[in-house]
Amino acid sequence: MSIGILGKKVGMTQVYDSKGVLHPVTVIQAGPCTVTQVKNNDSDGYSAIQIGYNEVKPHRLSKPELGHLTKNNLKAVTHLKEFRLEESELKKIGDILDVTVFNEGDAVDVTGKSIGKGFVGTVARYNFARGPMSHGSKNHRAPGSIGAGTGLSRVLKGKKMAGRVGAKRVTVKNLSVIKVDKERNLILVRGSIPGAEGGLLVIQPAVRVGK
């Protein structure tokens, strides 16, 4: 896993690139993130760094959370995330990571929590066809049969039924970085990303899969 940073979704807009092409982009306010812990092969069996994001007042954290940070004289943060790295890529505790870890034209993977839609039926959840909408029909949006009443006499696992939609961890891959604004800690990526405005995001270099 390559090094990445944490951020928040600001919203969507449109921008022109240097060639005059208009791109739909999502604006992400990313970092600055502080390195809060460093792990190596000798002490932990693998090499990684942990970064913290979203500075808050100390009373917002529990004593264990606050103790983890204050033992290294770090400020209180609400979000922690670990990234596995090679030994040669490890940082030091207290180092700052910002949007400069990315450049225009880079491909990134963005992970967030999708917007929750609540409990919905099979028509909305799986695009099931409706029943007759005429007067007298008793099957407008009902799911229909969910299994035989004889033989198995049970509902098979994996049956598509009504249930909760959204509020899950979603990753959108290979998004292009259109612009990096260091002064305002902003990254503009082409396309949409999961989650509502203000939602926490993980932005990291795209994982290239060999052919």
mmCIF file of the C-alpha atoms, coordinates in Angstrom:
data_MODEL
# 
_entry.id   MODEL 
# 
loop_
_atom_site.group_PDB 
_atom_site.id 
_atom_site.type_symbol 
_atom_site.label_atom_id 
_atom_site.label_alt_id 
_atom_site.label_comp_id 
_atom_site.label_asym_id 
_atom_site.label_entity_id 
_atom_site.label_seq_id 
_atom_site.pdbx_PDB_ins_code 
_atom_site.Cartn_x 
_atom_site.Cartn_y 
_atom_site.Cartn_z 
_atom_site.occupancy 
_atom_site.B_iso_or_equiv 
_atom_site.pdbx_formal_charge 
_atom_site.auth_seq_id 
_atom_site.auth_comp_id 
_atom_site.auth_asym_id 
_atom_site.auth_atom_id 
_atom_site.pdbx_PDB_model_num 
ATOM 1   C CA . MET A 1 1   ? 0.000   0.000   0.000   1.00 0.00 ? 1   MET A CA 1 
ATOM 2   C CA . SER A 1 2   ? 1.270   3.455   -0.886  1.00 0.00 ? 2   SER A CA 1 
ATOM 3   C CA . ILE A 1 3   ? 1.117   6.479   1.327   1.00 0.00 ? 3   ILE A CA 1 
ATOM 4   C CA . GLY A 1 4   ? -2.075  8.521   1.244   1.00 0.00 ? 4   GLY A CA 1 
ATOM 5   C CA . ILE A 1 5   ? -3.860  11.183  3.261   1.00 0.00 ? 5   ILE A CA 1 
ATOM 6   C CA . LEU A 1 6   ? -7.250  11.807  4.850   1.00 0.00 ? 6   LEU A CA 1 
ATOM 7   C CA . GLY A 1 7   ? -9.670  14.503  3.834   1.00 0.00 ? 7   GLY A CA 1 
ATOM 8   C CA . LYS A 1 8   ? -13.276 15.664  3.624   1.00 0.00 ? 8   LYS A CA 1 
ATOM 9   C CA . LYS A 1 9   ? -15.618 15.980  0.687   1.00 0.00 ? 9   LYS A CA 1 
ATOM 10  C CA . VAL A 1 10  ? -16.444 19.624  -0.082  1.00 0.00 ? 10  VAL A CA 1 
ATOM 11  C CA . GLY A 1 11  ? -18.707 19.242  -3.116  1.00 0.00 ? 11  GLY A CA 1 
ATOM 12  C CA . MET A 1 12  ? -18.723 19.139  -6.911  1.00 0.00 ? 12  MET A CA 1 
ATOM 13  C CA . THR A 1 13  ? -18.055 21.773  -9.560  1.00 0.00 ? 13  THR A CA 1 
ATOM 14  C CA . GLN A 1 14  ? -16.575 22.161  -13.055 1.00 0.00 ? 14  GLN A CA 1 
ATOM 15  C CA . VAL A 1 15  ? -13.115 23.408  -14.042 1.00 0.00 ? 15  VAL A CA 1 
ATOM 16  C CA . TYR A 1 16  ? -11.154 23.877  -17.254 1.00 0.00 ? 16  TYR A CA 1 
ATOM 17  C CA . ASP A 1 17  ? -7.733  22.306  -17.632 1.00 0.00 ? 17  ASP A CA 1 
ATOM 18  C CA . SER A 1 18  ? -4.731  23.824  -19.397 1.00 0.00 ? 18  SER A CA 1 
ATOM 19  C CA . LYS A 1 19  ? -6.047  22.566  -22.759 1.00 0.00 ? 19  LYS A CA 1 
ATOM 20  C CA . GLY A 1 20  ? -9.427  24.211  -22.307 1.00 0.00 ? 20  GLY A CA 1 
ATOM 21  C CA . VAL A 1 21  ? -11.288 20.952  -21.633 1.00 0.00 ? 21  VAL A CA 1 
ATOM 22  C CA . LEU A 1 22  ? -14.133 21.182  -19.115 1.00 0.00 ? 22  LEU A CA 1 
ATOM 23  C CA . HIS A 1 23  ? -14.065 18.529  -16.374 1.00 0.00 ? 23  HIS A CA 1 
ATOM 24  C CA . PRO A 1 24  ? -16.672 17.663  -13.725 1.00 0.00 ? 24  PRO A CA 1 
ATOM 25  C CA . VAL A 1 25  ? -14.675 17.464  -10.498 1.00 0.00 ? 25  VAL A CA 1 
ATOM 26  C CA . THR A 1 26  ? -15.128 16.721  -6.829  1.00 0.00 ? 26  THR A CA 1 
ATOM 27  C CA . VAL A 1 27  ? -13.376 19.107  -4.441  1.00 0.00 ? 27  VAL A CA 1 
ATOM 28  C CA . ILE A 1 28  ? -11.627 17.416  -1.518  1.00 0.00 ? 28  ILE A CA 1 
ATOM 29  C CA . GLN A 1 29  ? -10.113 19.278  1.427   1.00 0.00 ? 29  GLN A CA 1 
ATOM 30  C CA . ALA A 1 30  ? -7.230  16.958  2.289   1.00 0.00 ? 30  ALA A CA 1 
ATOM 31  C CA . GLY A 1 31  ? -4.795  17.206  5.167   1.00 0.00 ? 31  GLY A CA 1 
ATOM 32  C CA . PRO A 1 32  ? -2.604  18.386  6.614   1.00 0.00 ? 32  PRO A CA 1 
ATOM 33  C CA . CYS A 1 33  ? -2.122  15.053  8.368   1.00 0.00 ? 33  CYS A CA 1 
ATOM 34  C CA . THR A 1 34  ? 0.379   14.379  11.133  1.00 0.00 ? 34  THR A CA 1 
ATOM 35  C CA . VAL A 1 35  ? 2.360   11.149  11.448  1.00 0.00 ? 35  VAL A CA 1 
ATOM 36  C CA . THR A 1 36  ? 1.266   9.810   14.844  1.00 0.00 ? 36  THR A CA 1 
ATOM 37  C CA . GLN A 1 37  ? 2.969   6.398   14.895  1.00 0.00 ? 37  GLN A CA 1 
ATOM 38  C CA . VAL A 1 38  ? 5.686   4.525   13.019  1.00 0.00 ? 38  VAL A CA 1 
ATOM 39  C CA . LYS A 1 39  ? 5.879   0.729   12.834  1.00 0.00 ? 39  LYS A CA 1 
ATOM 40  C CA . ASN A 1 40  ? 8.801   -1.328  11.561  1.00 0.00 ? 40  ASN A CA 1 
ATOM 41  C CA . ASN A 1 41  ? 9.643   -4.963  10.939  1.00 0.00 ? 41  ASN A CA 1 
ATOM 42  C CA . ASP A 1 42  ? 11.744  -5.327  14.080  1.00 0.00 ? 42  ASP A CA 1 
ATOM 43  C CA . SER A 1 43  ? 9.116   -4.223  16.595  1.00 0.00 ? 43  SER A CA 1 
ATOM 44  C CA . ASP A 1 44  ? 5.813   -4.906  14.801  1.00 0.00 ? 44  ASP A CA 1 
ATOM 45  C CA . GLY A 1 45  ? 6.552   -7.457  12.082  1.00 0.00 ? 45  GLY A CA 1 
ATOM 46  C CA . TYR A 1 46  ? 5.694   -5.043  9.289   1.00 0.00 ? 46  TYR A CA 1 
ATOM 47  C CA . SER A 1 47  ? 6.420   -1.467  8.301   1.00 0.00 ? 47  SER A CA 1 
ATOM 48  C CA . ALA A 1 48  ? 3.745   1.211   8.305   1.00 0.00 ? 48  ALA A CA 1 
ATOM 49  C CA . ILE A 1 49  ? 2.879   4.698   9.446   1.00 0.00 ? 49  ILE A CA 1 
ATOM 50  C CA . GLN A 1 50  ? -0.232  5.967   11.180  1.00 0.00 ? 50  GLN A CA 1 
ATOM 51  C CA . ILE A 1 51  ? -1.493  9.449   10.381  1.00 0.00 ? 51  ILE A CA 1 
ATOM 52  C CA . GLY A 1 52  ? -3.964  11.682  12.206  1.00 0.00 ? 52  GLY A CA 1 
ATOM 53  C CA . TYR A 1 53  ? -6.478  14.152  10.795  1.00 0.00 ? 53  TYR A CA 1 
ATOM 54  C CA . ASN A 1 54  ? -8.989  16.766  11.977  1.00 0.00 ? 54  ASN A CA 1 
ATOM 55  C CA . GLU A 1 55  ? -7.561  18.577  14.997  1.00 0.00 ? 55  GLU A CA 1 
ATOM 56  C CA . VAL A 1 56  ? -9.978  19.044  17.919  1.00 0.00 ? 56  VAL A CA 1 
ATOM 57  C CA . LYS A 1 57  ? -9.891  20.123  21.558  1.00 0.00 ? 57  LYS A CA 1 
ATOM 58  C CA . PRO A 1 58  ? -8.425  17.462  23.893  1.00 0.00 ? 58  PRO A CA 1 
ATOM 59  C CA . HIS A 1 59  ? -11.671 16.943  25.833  1.00 0.00 ? 59  HIS A CA 1 
ATOM 60  C CA . ARG A 1 60  ? -13.258 15.552  22.661  1.00 0.00 ? 60  ARG A CA 1 
ATOM 61  C CA . LEU A 1 61  ? -11.167 12.347  22.957  1.00 0.00 ? 61  LEU A CA 1 
ATOM 62  C CA . SER A 1 62  ? -11.180 9.521   25.461  1.00 0.00 ? 62  SER A CA 1 
ATOM 63  C CA . LYS A 1 63  ? -8.222  9.137   27.804  1.00 0.00 ? 63  LYS A CA 1 
ATOM 64  C CA . PRO A 1 64  ? -6.703  6.194   25.862  1.00 0.00 ? 64  PRO A CA 1 
ATOM 65  C CA . GLU A 1 65  ? -7.047  8.094   22.571  1.00 0.00 ? 65  GLU A CA 1 
ATOM 66  C CA . LEU A 1 66  ? -5.538  11.224  24.051  1.00 0.00 ? 66  LEU A CA 1 
ATOM 67  C CA . GLY A 1 67  ? -2.730  9.293   25.748  1.00 0.00 ? 67  GLY A CA 1 
ATOM 68  C CA . HIS A 1 68  ? -1.736  7.701   22.437  1.00 0.00 ? 68  HIS A CA 1 
ATOM 69  C CA . LEU A 1 69  ? -1.119  11.184  21.025  1.00 0.00 ? 69  LEU A CA 1 
ATOM 70  C CA . THR A 1 70  ? 0.171   13.161  23.992  1.00 0.00 ? 70  THR A CA 1 
ATOM 71  C CA . LYS A 1 71  ? 2.977   10.685  24.736  1.00 0.00 ? 71  LYS A CA 1 
ATOM 72  C CA . ASN A 1 72  ? 4.616   12.050  21.585  1.00 0.00 ? 72  ASN A CA 1 
ATOM 73  C CA . ASN A 1 73  ? 3.516   15.655  22.240  1.00 0.00 ? 73  ASN A CA 1 
ATOM 74  C CA . LEU A 1 74  ? 0.998   15.549  19.386  1.00 0.00 ? 74  LEU A CA 1 
ATOM 75  C CA . LYS A 1 75  ? -2.251  17.486  19.144  1.00 0.00 ? 75  LYS A CA 1 
ATOM 76  C CA . ALA A 1 76  ? -5.629  15.809  19.553  1.00 0.00 ? 76  ALA A CA 1 
ATOM 77  C CA . VAL A 1 77  ? -7.175  14.504  16.309  1.00 0.00 ? 77  VAL A CA 1 
ATOM 78  C CA . THR A 1 78  ? -10.389 12.596  15.668  1.00 0.00 ? 78  THR A CA 1 
ATOM 79  C CA . HIS A 1 79  ? -9.318  10.300  12.821  1.00 0.00 ? 79  HIS A CA 1 
ATOM 80  C CA . LEU A 1 80  ? -6.396  7.877   12.572  1.00 0.00 ? 80  LEU A CA 1 
ATOM 81  C CA . LYS A 1 81  ? -5.428  5.797   9.553   1.00 0.00 ? 81  LYS A CA 1 
ATOM 82  C CA . GLU A 1 82  ? -2.563  3.378   8.910   1.00 0.00 ? 82  GLU A CA 1 
ATOM 83  C CA . PHE A 1 83  ? -0.726  2.950   5.614   1.00 0.00 ? 83  PHE A CA 1 
ATOM 84  C CA . ARG A 1 84  ? 1.712   0.114   4.976   1.00 0.00 ? 84  ARG A CA 1 
ATOM 85  C CA . LEU A 1 85  ? 4.985   1.247   3.436   1.00 0.00 ? 85  LEU A CA 1 
ATOM 86  C CA . GLU A 1 86  ? 8.414   -0.037  2.591   1.00 0.00 ? 86  GLU A CA 1 
ATOM 87  C CA . GLU A 1 87  ? 11.102  0.525   5.224   1.00 0.00 ? 87  GLU A CA 1 
ATOM 88  C CA . SER A 1 88  ? 12.753  3.108   2.979   1.00 0.00 ? 88  SER A CA 1 
ATOM 89  C CA . GLU A 1 89  ? 9.518   5.132   2.770   1.00 0.00 ? 89  GLU A CA 1 
ATOM 90  C CA . LEU A 1 90  ? 8.868   5.459   6.496   1.00 0.00 ? 90  LEU A CA 1 
ATOM 91  C CA . LYS A 1 91  ? 8.436   8.928   7.981   1.00 0.00 ? 91  LYS A CA 1 
ATOM 92  C CA . LYS A 1 92  ? 9.116   10.285  11.457  1.00 0.00 ? 92  LYS A CA 1 
ATOM 93  C CA . ILE A 1 93  ? 6.566   10.939  14.179  1.00 0.00 ? 93  ILE A CA 1 
ATOM 94  C CA . GLY A 1 94  ? 5.387   14.528  13.885  1.00 0.00 ? 94  GLY A CA 1 
ATOM 95  C CA . ASP A 1 95  ? 6.034   14.820  10.135  1.00 0.00 ? 95  ASP A CA 1 
ATOM 96  C CA . ILE A 1 96  ? 3.297   16.578  8.180   1.00 0.00 ? 96  ILE A CA 1 
ATOM 97  C CA . LEU A 1 97  ? 1.690   15.159  5.038   1.00 0.00 ? 97  LEU A CA 1 
ATOM 98  C CA . ASP A 1 98  ? -0.315  17.485  2.811   1.00 0.00 ? 98  ASP A CA 1 
ATOM 99  C CA . VAL A 1 99  ? -1.759  17.636  -0.706  1.00 0.00 ? 99  VAL A CA 1 
ATOM 100 C CA . THR A 1 100 ? 1.740   17.879  -2.203  1.00 0.00 ? 100 THR A CA 1 
ATOM 101 C CA . VAL A 1 101 ? 1.986   14.071  -2.005  1.00 0.00 ? 101 VAL A CA 1 
ATOM 102 C CA . PHE A 1 102 ? -0.104  14.193  -5.200  1.00 0.00 ? 102 PHE A CA 1 
ATOM 103 C CA . ASN A 1 103 ? 0.486   15.925  -8.519  1.00 0.00 ? 103 ASN A CA 1 
ATOM 104 C CA . GLU A 1 104 ? -1.772  16.928  -11.368 1.00 0.00 ? 104 GLU A CA 1 
ATOM 105 C CA . GLY A 1 105 ? -2.371  13.944  -13.630 1.00 0.00 ? 105 GLY A CA 1 
ATOM 106 C CA . ASP A 1 106 ? -1.920  11.335  -10.880 1.00 0.00 ? 106 ASP A CA 1 
ATOM 107 C CA . ALA A 1 107 ? -4.437  8.499   -10.577 1.00 0.00 ? 107 ALA A CA 1 
ATOM 108 C CA . VAL A 1 108 ? -5.928  8.034   -7.114  1.00 0.00 ? 108 VAL A CA 1 
ATOM 109 C CA . ASP A 1 109 ? -8.312  5.720   -5.301  1.00 0.00 ? 109 ASP A CA 1 
ATOM 110 C CA . VAL A 1 110 ? -10.832 7.470   -3.039  1.00 0.00 ? 110 VAL A CA 1 
ATOM 111 C CA . THR A 1 111 ? -12.603 5.600   -0.236  1.00 0.00 ? 111 THR A CA 1 
ATOM 112 C CA . GLY A 1 112 ? -15.582 6.923   1.693   1.00 0.00 ? 112 GLY A CA 1 
ATOM 113 C CA . LYS A 1 113 ? -18.880 5.942   3.295   1.00 0.00 ? 113 LYS A CA 1 
ATOM 114 C CA . SER A 1 114 ? -21.772 6.013   0.842   1.00 0.00 ? 114 SER A CA 1 
ATOM 115 C CA . ILE A 1 115 ? -24.918 7.985   1.631   1.00 0.00 ? 115 ILE A CA 1 
ATOM 116 C CA . GLY A 1 116 ? -27.429 5.892   3.572   1.00 0.00 ? 116 GLY A CA 1 
ATOM 117 C CA . LYS A 1 117 ? -30.824 5.496   1.889   1.00 0.00 ? 117 LYS A CA 1 
ATOM 118 C CA . GLY A 1 118 ? -32.538 3.667   4.728   1.00 0.00 ? 118 GLY A CA 1 
ATOM 119 C CA . PHE A 1 119 ? -34.830 0.652   4.336   1.00 0.00 ? 119 PHE A CA 1 
ATOM 120 C CA . VAL A 1 120 ? -36.116 0.310   0.768   1.00 0.00 ? 120 VAL A CA 1 
ATOM 121 C CA . GLY A 1 121 ? -38.050 -2.263  -1.199  1.00 0.00 ? 121 GLY A CA 1 
ATOM 122 C CA . THR A 1 122 ? -36.921 -4.547  -3.992  1.00 0.00 ? 122 THR A CA 1 
ATOM 123 C CA . VAL A 1 123 ? -38.021 -2.181  -6.776  1.00 0.00 ? 123 VAL A CA 1 
ATOM 124 C CA . ALA A 1 124 ? -35.695 0.569   -5.564  1.00 0.00 ? 124 ALA A CA 1 
ATOM 125 C CA . ARG A 1 125 ? -32.962 -1.734  -4.278  1.00 0.00 ? 125 ARG A CA 1 
ATOM 126 C CA . TYR A 1 126 ? -32.638 -4.208  -7.169  1.00 0.00 ? 126 TYR A CA 1 
ATOM 127 C CA . ASN A 1 127 ? -34.739 -2.617  -9.943  1.00 0.00 ? 127 ASN A CA 1 
ATOM 128 C CA . PHE A 1 128 ? -37.391 -5.336  -9.764  1.00 0.00 ? 128 PHE A CA 1 
ATOM 129 C CA . ALA A 1 129 ? -40.322 -4.943  -12.148 1.00 0.00 ? 129 ALA A CA 1 
ATOM 130 C CA . ARG A 1 130 ? -43.600 -3.711  -10.659 1.00 0.00 ? 130 ARG A CA 1 
ATOM 131 C CA . GLY A 1 131 ? -46.817 -5.671  -10.583 1.00 0.00 ? 131 GLY A CA 1 
ATOM 132 C CA . PRO A 1 132 ? -50.010 -4.540  -12.317 1.00 0.00 ? 132 PRO A CA 1 
ATOM 133 C CA . MET A 1 133 ? -50.872 -0.955  -11.366 1.00 0.00 ? 133 MET A CA 1 
ATOM 134 C CA . SER A 1 134 ? -54.543 -1.272  -12.270 1.00 0.00 ? 134 SER A CA 1 
ATOM 135 C CA . HIS A 1 135 ? -57.393 -1.089  -9.773  1.00 0.00 ? 135 HIS A CA 1 
ATOM 136 C CA . GLY A 1 136 ? -57.801 -4.327  -7.857  1.00 0.00 ? 136 GLY A CA 1 
ATOM 137 C CA . SER A 1 137 ? -54.187 -5.461  -8.049  1.00 0.00 ? 137 SER A CA 1 
ATOM 138 C CA . LYS A 1 138 ? -52.640 -6.423  -4.725  1.00 0.00 ? 138 LYS A CA 1 
ATOM 139 C CA . ASN A 1 139 ? -49.074 -6.664  -6.033  1.00 0.00 ? 139 ASN A CA 1 
ATOM 140 C CA . HIS A 1 140 ? -47.945 -3.161  -7.025  1.00 0.00 ? 140 HIS A CA 1 
ATOM 141 C CA . ARG A 1 141 ? -44.439 -3.290  -5.527  1.00 0.00 ? 141 ARG A CA 1 
ATOM 142 C CA . ALA A 1 142 ? -44.426 -6.558  -3.604  1.00 0.00 ? 142 ALA A CA 1 
ATOM 143 C CA . PRO A 1 143 ? -41.392 -8.852  -4.071  1.00 0.00 ? 143 PRO A CA 1 
ATOM 144 C CA . GLY A 1 144 ? -43.419 -11.878 -5.145  1.00 0.00 ? 144 GLY A CA 1 
ATOM 145 C CA . SER A 1 145 ? -42.573 -15.442 -4.177  1.00 0.00 ? 145 SER A CA 1 
ATOM 146 C CA . ILE A 1 146 ? -39.439 -15.852 -2.062  1.00 0.00 ? 146 ILE A CA 1 
ATOM 147 C CA . GLY A 1 147 ? -39.318 -19.649 -2.141  1.00 0.00 ? 147 GLY A CA 1 
ATOM 148 C CA . ALA A 1 148 ? -41.294 -22.864 -2.449  1.00 0.00 ? 148 ALA A CA 1 
ATOM 149 C CA . GLY A 1 149 ? -43.660 -23.929 0.314   1.00 0.00 ? 149 GLY A CA 1 
ATOM 150 C CA . THR A 1 150 ? -42.743 -27.586 -0.150  1.00 0.00 ? 150 THR A CA 1 
ATOM 151 C CA . GLY A 1 151 ? -39.425 -29.381 -0.377  1.00 0.00 ? 151 GLY A CA 1 
ATOM 152 C CA . LEU A 1 152 ? -36.918 -26.921 1.069   1.00 0.00 ? 152 LEU A CA 1 
ATOM 153 C CA . SER A 1 153 ? -39.629 -24.866 2.770   1.00 0.00 ? 153 SER A CA 1 
ATOM 154 C CA . ARG A 1 154 ? -37.192 -22.072 3.562   1.00 0.00 ? 154 ARG A CA 1 
ATOM 155 C CA . VAL A 1 155 ? -35.725 -18.920 2.066   1.00 0.00 ? 155 VAL A CA 1 
ATOM 156 C CA . LEU A 1 156 ? -32.360 -19.571 0.418   1.00 0.00 ? 156 LEU A CA 1 
ATOM 157 C CA . LYS A 1 157 ? -29.375 -17.493 1.471   1.00 0.00 ? 157 LYS A CA 1 
ATOM 158 C CA . GLY A 1 158 ? -28.616 -14.567 -0.813  1.00 0.00 ? 158 GLY A CA 1 
ATOM 159 C CA . LYS A 1 159 ? -32.213 -14.057 -1.864  1.00 0.00 ? 159 LYS A CA 1 
ATOM 160 C CA . LYS A 1 160 ? -32.751 -10.508 -3.093  1.00 0.00 ? 160 LYS A CA 1 
ATOM 161 C CA . MET A 1 161 ? -35.175 -8.873  -0.703  1.00 0.00 ? 161 MET A CA 1 
ATOM 162 C CA . ALA A 1 162 ? -35.985 -5.492  0.772   1.00 0.00 ? 162 ALA A CA 1 
ATOM 163 C CA . GLY A 1 163 ? -33.397 -4.049  3.144   1.00 0.00 ? 163 GLY A CA 1 
ATOM 164 C CA . ARG A 1 164 ? -31.042 -1.234  3.950   1.00 0.00 ? 164 ARG A CA 1 
ATOM 165 C CA . VAL A 1 165 ? -29.217 0.545   1.150   1.00 0.00 ? 165 VAL A CA 1 
ATOM 166 C CA . GLY A 1 166 ? -26.072 2.659   1.389   1.00 0.00 ? 166 GLY A CA 1 
ATOM 167 C CA . ALA A 1 167 ? -23.999 3.615   4.442   1.00 0.00 ? 167 ALA A CA 1 
ATOM 168 C CA . LYS A 1 168 ? -21.237 1.227   3.331   1.00 0.00 ? 168 LYS A CA 1 
ATOM 169 C CA . ARG A 1 169 ? -17.531 1.626   2.660   1.00 0.00 ? 169 ARG A CA 1 
ATOM 170 C CA . VAL A 1 170 ? -17.075 2.303   -1.059  1.00 0.00 ? 170 VAL A CA 1 
ATOM 171 C CA . THR A 1 171 ? -13.900 2.824   -3.106  1.00 0.00 ? 171 THR A CA 1 
ATOM 172 C CA . VAL A 1 172 ? -13.866 4.593   -6.459  1.00 0.00 ? 172 VAL A CA 1 
ATOM 173 C CA . LYS A 1 173 ? -10.678 3.720   -8.367  1.00 0.00 ? 173 LYS A CA 1 
ATOM 174 C CA . ASN A 1 174 ? -8.446  5.416   -10.923 1.00 0.00 ? 174 ASN A CA 1 
ATOM 175 C CA . LEU A 1 175 ? -9.721  8.972   -10.588 1.00 0.00 ? 175 LEU A CA 1 
ATOM 176 C CA . SER A 1 176 ? -7.539  11.599  -12.245 1.00 0.00 ? 176 SER A CA 1 
ATOM 177 C CA . VAL A 1 177 ? -6.196  14.514  -10.208 1.00 0.00 ? 177 VAL A CA 1 
ATOM 178 C CA . ILE A 1 178 ? -7.108  17.638  -12.177 1.00 0.00 ? 178 ILE A CA 1 
ATOM 179 C CA . LYS A 1 179 ? -5.668  20.247  -9.818  1.00 0.00 ? 179 LYS A CA 1 
ATOM 180 C CA . VAL A 1 180 ? -3.795  20.506  -6.510  1.00 0.00 ? 180 VAL A CA 1 
ATOM 181 C CA . ASP A 1 181 ? -4.196  23.717  -4.442  1.00 0.00 ? 181 ASP A CA 1 
ATOM 182 C CA . LYS A 1 182 ? -1.534  23.672  -1.724  1.00 0.00 ? 182 LYS A CA 1 
ATOM 183 C CA . GLU A 1 183 ? -2.514  27.018  -0.207  1.00 0.00 ? 183 GLU A CA 1 
ATOM 184 C CA . ARG A 1 184 ? -6.055  25.866  0.565   1.00 0.00 ? 184 ARG A CA 1 
ATOM 185 C CA . ASN A 1 185 ? -5.273  22.138  0.977   1.00 0.00 ? 185 ASN A CA 1 
ATOM 186 C CA . LEU A 1 186 ? -7.584  21.194  -1.878  1.00 0.00 ? 186 LEU A CA 1 
ATOM 187 C CA . ILE A 1 187 ? -7.483  18.344  -4.397  1.00 0.00 ? 187 ILE A CA 1 
ATOM 188 C CA . LEU A 1 188 ? -9.768  18.353  -7.424  1.00 0.00 ? 188 LEU A CA 1 
ATOM 189 C CA . VAL A 1 189 ? -10.416 14.875  -8.835  1.00 0.00 ? 189 VAL A CA 1 
ATOM 190 C CA . ARG A 1 190 ? -12.383 14.114  -11.979 1.00 0.00 ? 190 ARG A CA 1 
ATOM 191 C CA . GLY A 1 191 ? -15.741 12.485  -11.376 1.00 0.00 ? 191 GLY A CA 1 
ATOM 192 C CA . SER A 1 192 ? -17.861 11.729  -8.343  1.00 0.00 ? 192 SER A CA 1 
ATOM 193 C CA . ILE A 1 193 ? -16.852 10.083  -5.083  1.00 0.00 ? 193 ILE A CA 1 
ATOM 194 C CA . PRO A 1 194 ? -18.870 8.340   -2.369  1.00 0.00 ? 194 PRO A CA 1 
ATOM 195 C CA . GLY A 1 195 ? -20.392 10.033  0.637   1.00 0.00 ? 195 GLY A CA 1 
ATOM 196 C CA . ALA A 1 196 ? -22.123 13.233  1.624   1.00 0.00 ? 196 ALA A CA 1 
ATOM 197 C CA . GLU A 1 197 ? -20.493 16.642  1.839   1.00 0.00 ? 197 GLU A CA 1 
ATOM 198 C CA . GLY A 1 198 ? -18.261 16.752  4.896   1.00 0.00 ? 198 GLY A CA 1 
ATOM 199 C CA . GLY A 1 199 ? -17.767 12.995  4.904   1.00 0.00 ? 199 GLY A CA 1 
ATOM 200 C CA . LEU A 1 200 ? -14.372 11.497  5.737   1.00 0.00 ? 200 LEU A CA 1 
ATOM 201 C CA . LEU A 1 201 ? -12.322 10.255  2.776   1.00 0.00 ? 201 LEU A CA 1 
ATOM 202 C CA . VAL A 1 202 ? -9.131  8.265   2.274   1.00 0.00 ? 202 VAL A CA 1 
ATOM 203 C CA . ILE A 1 203 ? -7.147  9.365   -0.766  1.00 0.00 ? 203 ILE A CA 1 
ATOM 204 C CA . GLN A 1 204 ? -4.225  7.245   -1.924  1.00 0.00 ? 204 GLN A CA 1 
ATOM 205 C CA . PRO A 1 205 ? -2.373  6.437   -5.157  1.00 0.00 ? 205 PRO A CA 1 
ATOM 206 C CA . ALA A 1 206 ? -4.286  4.105   -7.450  1.00 0.00 ? 206 ALA A CA 1 
ATOM 207 C CA . VAL A 1 207 ? -3.346  0.453   -7.305  1.00 0.00 ? 207 VAL A CA 1 
ATOM 208 C CA . ARG A 1 208 ? -2.249  -0.684  -10.740 1.00 0.00 ? 208 ARG A CA 1 
ATOM 209 C CA . VAL A 1 209 ? -3.213  -4.257  -11.568 1.00 0.00 ? 209 VAL A CA 1 
ATOM 210 C CA . GLY A 1 210 ? -0.988  -6.038  -14.075 1.00 0.00 ? 210 GLY A CA 1 
ATOM 211 C CA . LYS A 1 211 ? -2.472  -7.414  -17.284 1.00 0.00 ? 211 LYS A CA 1 
# 
